[in-house]
């Protein structure tokens, strides 16, 4: 998965190839192609939708109807999208009374916004309480992304939860934020997103580079648990790379700073149902930076402080190599 889809490089494997899918992503300086405005008219729910074309086979049509040779520099498909679409494809083969409780995924190859994306679902197991699905997202004859998701029929249980961090409310943070500057349409228009100011000395210690922000989908969404879970997967990828970048003193868009940032793998655990159209507090905590890789630990709490989701992501965080 990649981070901040309009300003940073796409997610990818260790060789720097993007393994993302769904949302068009270009460099901050590239011009949007003519097809971009029409694509931006879609709602996030439409963008995550996949169409069944055969048994356990789904498709997401190409986002840009232009020849691959005319794509802007560094144009890729956003990683949070492929995770959300893959989860939707898996959920479409599972009984409706079994919401997702975990997913694990890997990013393998670049995603091309001018090609259709196919999702092959393998019904790994249908048990009495748990259902497991394996999804391969393929494009141009190659697998670009793999996901394994597990679904669980709700059961009565003891309930315990970690409290949310004590931060200003979403309304307080939004009221204090500067009004946004005029800009062309971009995927960020789907969200209300406000970063919580930090008192930490970013770059000094990992534990002082924690990123917290409030986020919600602007439009009212249907009561579809699989849609909300897929959007949470999308949202969890938006800023995952920012915290480790801060931890090593990188302040600014990755390409401008001579840094390659790419998602390698991602995992999520859904503890309780959450709505993507309500205020959510995202916390992203860098846990390690070593060997040009970084691990982040994340949590999602609702506005009432209830812990609904935990996630992790490993990223490539590579500084430009000196030329010889």
Residue pairs with C-beta under 8 A, 6 or more apart in sequence:
1 11
1 20
1 78
1 79
1 80
1 82
1 83
1 107
1 237
1 240
1 263
1 266
1 313
2 8
2 9
2 10
2 11
2 12
2 18
2 20
2 25
2 76
2 78
2 79
2 80
2 237
2 241
2 261
2 262
2 263
3 11
3 237
3 238
3 239
3 240
3 241
3 242
3 261
3 263
3 315
4 238
4 239
4 241
4 242
4 253
5 23
5 24
5 25
5 78
5 80
5 186
5 187
5 188
5 238
6 25
6 26
6 28
6 186
6 187
6 188
7 28
7 253
8 241
8 253
8 254
8 255
8 261
9 16
9 18
9 27
9 74
9 76
9 254
9 255
9 260
9 261
9 262
10 18
10 19
10 20
10 25
10 74
10 76
10 77
10 78
10 79
10 110
10 111
10 262
11 18
11 19
11 20
11 76
11 78
11 79
11 107
11 237
11 262
11 263
11 264
12 18
12 19
12 20
12 76
12 107
12 109
12 110
12 262
12 263
12 316
13 19
13 107
13 108
13 109
13 262
13 264
14 264
14 316
16 260
16 262
16 316
16 318
17 109
17 110
18 25
18 76
18 77
18 79
18 107
18 109
18 110
18 111
18 262
19 79
19 82
19 106
19 107
19 108
19 109
19 110
19 111
19 144
19 145
19 263
20 76
20 77
20 78
20 79
20 81
20 82
20 107
20 110
20 111
20 145
20 263
21 60
21 77
21 78
21 79
21 81
21 82
21 85
21 111
21 117
21 137
21 139
21 144
21 145
22 47
22 48
22 60
22 63
22 77
22 78
22 80
22 81
22 82
22 84
22 85
22 111
22 117
23 47
23 63
23 77
23 78
23 80
23 81
23 187
24 36
24 39
24 63
24 64
24 75
24 77
24 78
24 113
25 74
25 75
25 76
25 77
25 78
25 113
26 32
26 72
26 73
26 74
26 75
26 76
27 72
27 73
27 74
27 255
28 253
28 255
28 256
30 72
30 73
30 74
30 75
31 72
32 72
32 184
33 64
33 66
33 70
33 71
33 72
34 66
35 63
35 64
35 65
35 66
36 64
36 185
37 185
39 63
39 64
40 185
40 186
40 187
40 189
43 190
43 219
44 190
44 217
44 219
44 231
44 234
45 219
45 221
45 222
45 227
45 231
47 81
48 81
48 84
48 85
48 88
48 227
48 230
48 231
48 234
49 60
49 88
50 58
50 59
50 60
50 85
50 88
50 89
50 92
50 119
51 58
51 59
51 60
51 61
52 58
52 92
53 59
56 93
56 120
56 121
56 122
56 123
57 118
57 119
57 120
57 121
58 88
58 89
58 92
58 118
58 119
58 121
59 116
59 117
59 118
59 119
60 85
60 116
60 117
60 119
61 116
62 113
62 114
62 115
62 116
62 117
63 77
63 113
63 114
64 71
64 113
64 114
65 114
66 114
67 114
68 112
68 114
68 115
71 112
71 113
71 114
74 255
75 113
76 110
76 111
76 112
76 113
77 111
77 112
77 113
77 117
78 187
78 237
79 107
79 111
79 237
79 263
79 266
80 233
80 234
80 235
80 236
80 237
80 238
81 234
82 107
82 111
82 117
82 137
82 144
82 145
83 103
83 105
83 145
83 147
83 230
83 233
83 234
83 237
83 266
84 230
84 231
84 233
84 234
85 117
85 119
85 137
85 230
86 105
86 119
86 135
86 137
86 145
86 147
86 149
87 100
87 103
87 135
87 147
87 149
87 226
87 229
87 230
87 233
88 226
88 227
88 230
89 119
89 121
89 135
90 100
90 121
90 133
90 135
90 147
90 149
90 151
91 100
91 149
91 151
91 226
91 229
91 230
92 121
92 226
93 121
93 123
93 133
94 131
94 133
94 151
95 131
97 153
97 154
98 130
98 131
98 151
98 152
98 153
99 151
99 152
99 154
99 225
99 226
99 229
99 270
99 273
100 149
100 150
100 151
100 226
100 229
100 270
101 150
101 151
101 152
101 269
101 270
101 271
102 149
102 150
102 267
102 268
102 269
102 270
103 147
103 148
103 149
103 150
103 233
103 266
103 267
103 268
104 147
104 148
104 149
104 265
104 266
104 267
105 145
105 146
105 147
105 148
105 265
105 266
105 267
106 145
106 146
106 264
106 265
107 144
107 145
107 262
107 263
107 264
107 265
107 266
108 143
108 144
108 145
108 146
109 139
109 142
109 143
109 144
109 145
110 144
111 117
111 139
111 144
111 145
112 139
112 140
115 139
115 140
116 139
117 137
117 138
117 139
117 144
118 137
118 138
118 139
119 135
119 136
119 137
119 138
120 135
120 136
120 138
121 133
121 134
121 135
122 133
122 134
122 135
122 136
123 133
124 132
124 133
124 134
124 148
125 131
125 132
129 152
129 153
129 155
130 150
130 151
130 152
130 153
131 150
131 151
131 152
132 148
132 149
132 150
132 151
133 148
133 149
133 150
133 151
134 146
134 147
134 148
135 146
135 147
135 148
135 149
136 143
136 145
136 146
137 143
137 144
137 145
137 146
137 147
138 144
161 271
161 272
161 306
161 307
162 299
162 307
163 305
163 307
164 281
164 283
164 299
164 301
164 305
164 306
164 307
165 212
165 281
165 283
167 173
167 196
167 212
167 281
168 176
168 196
169 214
169 303
170 192
170 194
170 214
170 216
170 279
170 281
170 303
173 194
173 195
173 196
173 197
173 214
174 192
174 194
174 214
177 194
189 218
190 217
190 218
190 219
191 215
191 216
191 217
191 218
191 235
191 238
192 214
192 215
192 216
192 218
192 279
193 213
193 214
193 215
193 238
194 213
194 214
194 215
195 211
195 212
195 213
196 212
196 213
196 214
196 281
198 208
198 210
198 211
198 212
200 207
200 208
200 209
200 210
201 208
202 208
202 209
202 246
202 247
202 249
202 251
203 209
203 246
203 247
203 248
203 249
205 247
206 247
206 285
206 286
206 287
206 288
206 289
207 285
209 243
209 244
209 246
209 247
209 286
210 243
210 283
210 284
210 285
210 286
211 239
211 242
211 243
211 246
211 282
211 283
211 284
211 285
212 281
212 282
212 283
212 284
213 239
213 281
213 282
214 279
214 280
214 281
214 282
215 235
215 238
215 279
215 280
215 282
216 276
216 277
216 278
216 279
216 280
217 231
217 276
217 277
218 277
219 277
220 277
221 227
221 228
221 231
221 275
221 276
221 277
225 273
227 276
228 273
228 274
228 275
228 276
228 277
229 270
231 276
232 268
232 270
232 274
232 276
232 280
232 300
232 309
233 268
235 276
235 280
235 282
236 266
236 268
236 282
236 298
236 300
236 309
236 311
236 313
237 263
237 266
237 313
239 282
239 284
240 263
240 266
240 284
240 296
240 298
240 313
240 315
241 254
241 261
241 263
241 294
241 296
241 315
241 317
242 284
243 284
243 285
243 286
243 296
244 286
244 289
244 294
244 296
244 315
244 317
245 251
245 254
245 259
245 261
245 317
246 286
247 286
247 289
247 294
248 289
248 317
250 257
250 259
251 257
254 260
254 261
258 319
258 320
259 317
259 318
259 319
259 320
260 316
260 317
260 318
260 319
260 320
261 315
261 316
261 317
261 318
262 315
262 316
263 313
263 314
263 315
263 316
264 293
264 314
264 315
264 316
265 313
265 314
266 311
266 312
266 313
266 314
267 311
267 312
267 313
268 309
268 310
268 311
269 309
269 310
269 311
270 308
270 309
271 307
271 308
271 309
271 310
272 306
272 307
272 308
273 308
274 280
274 300
274 302
274 308
274 309
275 302
278 302
278 303
279 302
279 303
280 300
280 301
280 302
280 303
280 308
281 300
281 301
281 302
281 303
282 298
282 299
282 300
283 298
283 299
283 300
283 301
284 296
284 297
284 298
285 296
285 297
285 298
286 294
286 295
286 296
287 295
287 296
287 297
288 294
288 295
289 317
292 316
292 317
292 318
292 319
293 314
293 315
293 316
293 317
294 314
294 315
294 317
295 312
295 313
295 314
295 315
296 312
296 313
296 314
296 315
297 310
297 311
297 312
298 310
298 311
298 312
298 313
299 307
299 309
299 310
299 311
300 307
300 308
300 309
300 310
300 311
301 307
301 308
302 308
